[in-house]
């Protein structure tokens, strides 16, 4: 089947941030999203809703419009979150974000009353019910359909950077998992989730979608939930690899990294250069390493199999991307990655908080609520 790729201006940005609602007294999840969503207008078919529901009634998703700069998208997110916070206050609910909740039980959560969610749960059963996870999705505009798959393949080389820097799910159902990102391991259990194939041409992508439609795996191409995927409706590449980011600082930092890499790759294609890629088995290994070890990951850098600590590689990557960031107006936001390198990714900050409080996971929830409200604490 032919899949039309929408019109989008180059390197524009749209963000989607899933936030958890937690009970102020207990720190457990609060099923109050339906009451909050009543105060927001639903978008028309081709529009963008500012706030939407998700699979579970403990979650709201904040969605921006299309922006040229990370700063513009960030300011929109901040304004919408303040409105949600005002609505959540009389319900006794606070906002937090992480890839997983430190101690909530998936068996106690309510599924949002929508047909598509009921269909998903009916098909995926036990694994689908366990999707007590949150993430951040980043759309970057691509002005030429022929650029989409080469850029996507190039972004897979940087998958461990996205995963390690955003890792925020060290706990599952009250237990430390030993993983920086439990969410990455959980989400890939769903049909069509996980890493994308590396296609050579748009026709190959269309062929795969046609096959999946033919055998009933999907009813529409947007049911393909790859970690990085084309988003033909919006004319973007959508990066879905990040855990739920705990602060607006981290959202800005990762969005700037993604926007700069896409723009760098697009410029390389304009010059007739090939974008470096890696074999799928290296990409898959990098995903597992980053989920397991987070900022201590020794990543595979290239097709030759060279390796380096992700912290060191990220520091060098920031310097390399500075000219691109200046051009895009996100140099300050790109350097907010330095805060993560300095203070640790969210999973590290959560583990430190638990250690300081005798292992209390309620204290970790309080820490996450405070970080979303106030940002990351300055260095000790």
Buried (B, 14 or more C-beta within 10 A) or exposed (E): EEBEBBEBEBBBBBBBBBBBBBBBEEBBBBBBBEBBBEEBEEEEEEEBBBBBBBBBBBBBBBBBBBBBBBBBBBBBBEEBBEBBBEBBEEBBBBBBBBBBBBBBEBEEBEBBEEEEBEEBBEEBEEBBBBBBBBBBBBBBBBEBBEBBBBBBBBBBBBBBBBBBBBBBBBBBBEEBBEBBBBBBBBBBBBBBBBBBEBBEEBEEBBEBBBEBBEEEBBEEBEBBBBBBBBBBBBBBBBBBBBBBBBBBBBBBBBBBBBBBBBBBBBBBBEEEEEBEBBEBEBBBBBBBBBBBBBBBBBBBBEEEEEEBBBBEBBEEBBEEBBEBBEEBBBBEBBBBBEBBBEBBBBBBBBBBBBEEBEEBBBBBBBBBBBBBBEBBEEEE
